């Protein structure tokens, strides 16, 4: 019976308490996603979040989204099996929990209760994170490392921190005025893009939440 319960954590609702079911839902999603097992992962995802990730990954189905997350690395699967789900906070039919997906990657996830079951609802937003120093674009390649200037050096440059809080489309237009481009590197906690490792001094890397720029960097 215990083995059957472990094989269908969410579908069977094996957790005896709300917190137990929340842990089950998060682990089922993580294990199913890493294994590329849509039959395990998709039932643990809320309908609203399935719709969001289909848009983020530009895929037609939840199964295609899970396939995109598939990771054959055995160490990743072992980590998912031991995944700690703590700091659980429940408010009515909504909950959050902190999950260390990797050593330096602790995320807060959201869950919703529907039909008596807790379902994974994506990552909780972190909001705008403003760097202390300017992120000047276009940047200049320097022969030796120095602290970046407090203000853009001339009128042809701008501080990319101006993009923070802006919709992606508006941010792209503003950057274009200074002959800079933007590249979305992370969207709502996911990184569905194959990013090049080249350094471009006129490119602003941005992280977005709900199509709003929340972090910026040059490169």
C-alpha positions in Angstrom: 0.0 0.0 0.0 2.9 2.3 0.8 4.5 1.7 -2.5 1.2 2.4 -4.3 0.8 5.6 -2.4 4.3 6.7 -3.3 3.7 6.0 -7.0 0.6 8.2 -7.1 1.3 10.9 -4.6 -1.1 13.5 -5.9 -3.7 11.5 -7.7 -4.4 9.4 -4.6 -4.0 12.3 -2.2 -1.8 10.2 0.1 -0.9 13.0 2.5 -3.0 12.8 5.6 -2.9 16.6 6.3 -2.9 19.7 4.2 0.9 20.1 4.7 1.5 16.4 3.8 -0.5 16.8 0.6 1.3 20.0 -0.3 4.7 18.1 0.1 3.3 15.3 -2.0 2.2 17.7 -4.8 5.5 19.5 -5.0 7.5 16.2 -5.0 5.2 14.7 -7.6 5.7 17.6 -9.9 9.5 17.7 -9.5 9.9 13.9 -9.9 7.5 13.7 -12.9 9.2 16.7 -14.6 12.7 15.4 -14.2 11.6 11.9 -15.4 9.7 13.4 -18.3 6.6 11.6 -16.9 3.6 13.8 -17.9 1.3 11.2 -16.4 2.8 12.0 -13.0 3.6 15.6 -13.3 0.6 17.1 -15.1 -2.1 15.9 -12.6 -0.1 17.8 -9.9 -0.3 21.1 -11.8 -3.2 23.5 -11.5 -5.2 24.1 -14.8 -4.3 27.8 -14.6 -0.6 27.1 -14.4 -0.8 24.6 -17.2 -2.1 27.3 -19.4 0.7 29.7 -18.3 3.6 27.3 -18.9 2.2 26.4 -22.4 2.5 30.1 -23.2 6.0 30.5 -21.6 7.4 27.4 -23.4 5.4 27.9 -26.6 4.1 24.4 -26.5 0.6 23.0 -27.2 0.2 20.6 -24.2 1.3 20.0 -20.6 3.0 16.9 -21.8 5.2 19.0 -24.1 6.1 21.3 -21.2 7.1 18.3 -19.0 9.2 17.0 -21.9 11.0 20.3 -22.0 11.9 20.0 -18.3 13.1 16.4 -18.6 16.5 15.9 -17.1 18.3 12.5 -17.4 20.9 13.3 -14.8 20.6 10.7 -12.0 21.8 13.1 -9.3 18.9 15.5 -10.1 16.4 12.7 -9.6 18.0 11.7 -6.3 17.8 15.3 -5.2 14.1 15.5 -6.1 13.4 12.3 -4.2 14.8 13.9 -1.1 13.3 17.3 -1.8 12.7 19.3 1.3 9.4 21.2 1.3 9.2 23.5 4.3 8.0 26.9 5.6 4.5 26.0 4.4 2.0 28.8 4.8 -1.7 28.1 4.2 -4.4 30.7 3.7 -7.7 29.3 2.7 -7.3 27.5 -0.6 -3.9 29.0 -1.3 -0.5 28.1 0.0 3.2 28.7 -0.4 6.2 26.6 0.5 10.0 27.1 0.3 11.8 24.5 -1.9 15.6 24.1 -2.4 15.6 22.8 -6.0 19.4 23.1 -5.9 22.1 24.2 -3.5 21.9 27.8 -4.5 18.4 27.8 -5.8 15.7 28.1 -3.1 12.4 29.1 -4.6 9.0 29.8 -3.0 6.3 27.8 -4.8 2.5 28.5 -4.9 -0.2 25.9 -4.5 -4.0 26.0 -4.8 -6.6 23.7 -3.5 -9.1 22.5 -6.0 -11.6 19.6 -5.6 -10.1 18.7 -2.2 -6.5 18.4 -3.7 -3.5 20.6 -3.5 -2.0 21.4 -6.9 1.3 23.0 -7.9 0.7 26.6 -9.2 4.1 27.8 -10.1 6.8 30.0 -8.5 5.8 32.9 -6.3 7.0 36.2 -7.7 10.0 37.9 -6.1 9.1 41.4 -7.4 11.5 44.1 -8.7 15.1 43.7 -7.6 17.0 47.0 -8.2 20.8 46.8 -8.4 22.7 49.3 -6.3 24.9 50.4 -9.2 23.9 51.4 -12.8 23.6 48.8 -15.5 24.9 51.0 -18.3 24.1 50.1 -21.9 25.9 50.1 -24.3 28.7 49.1 -21.9 32.3 49.7 -22.6 34.9 46.9 -22.6 37.6 48.0 -20.1 41.2 46.8 -20.0 41.2 46.3 -16.2 38.2 45.8 -13.8 37.0 49.0 -12.2 33.8 50.0 -10.5 31.1 51.0 -13.0 30.4 54.8 -13.2 27.6 56.2 -11.1 26.0 57.8 -14.2 26.1 56.9 -17.8 29.2 58.5 -19.4 27.4 60.2 -22.3 24.0 60.8 -23.9 24.2 57.8 -26.1 24.0 55.5 -23.1 21.3 54.7 -20.6 20.9 53.0 -17.2 19.1 49.8 -17.8 17.6 50.0 -14.4 15.0 52.3 -16.1 13.5 49.1 -17.5 12.6 47.7 -14.1 8.8 47.6 -13.6 8.1 48.1 -17.3 6.2 45.7 -19.6 8.6 43.7 -21.8 7.3 45.4 -25.0 7.8 48.9 -23.6 11.2 48.0 -22.2 12.3 46.7 -25.6 11.3 50.0 -27.2 13.2 52.1 -24.7 16.3 50.0 -25.1 16.1 50.3 -28.9 16.3 54.1 -28.6 19.8 53.6 -27.3 20.7 50.9 -29.9 20.5 48.2 -27.2 18.5 45.0 -27.3 16.9 43.0 -24.5 17.0 39.3 -24.0 14.6 37.5 -21.7 16.6 34.9 -19.7 14.0 33.8 -17.2 10.2 34.1 -17.3 8.1 33.5 -14.2 10.8 31.4 -12.6 11.5 29.2 -15.7 14.4 29.4 -18.2 13.0 27.9 -21.4 15.5 29.5 -23.7 18.8 28.2 -25.2 21.0 31.1 -24.3 24.3 31.9 -26.1 27.4 32.4 -23.9 28.7 35.3 -26.0 29.1 38.7 -24.4 27.3 41.6 -26.1 27.9 45.1 -24.6 24.7 46.4 -26.1 22.4 43.7 -24.8 20.4 43.8 -21.6 19.5 40.4 -20.0 16.2 40.7 -18.2 14.1 38.5 -15.9 10.4 38.9 -16.1 7.4 38.1 -14.0 3.9 38.3 -15.6 5.6 40.0 -18.6 7.1 42.8 -16.4 10.8 43.3 -16.1 12.0 42.6 -12.5 15.8 42.1 -12.9 18.4 43.4 -15.4 22.0 42.8 -16.2 24.4 43.6 -19.1 25.7 40.9 -21.3 
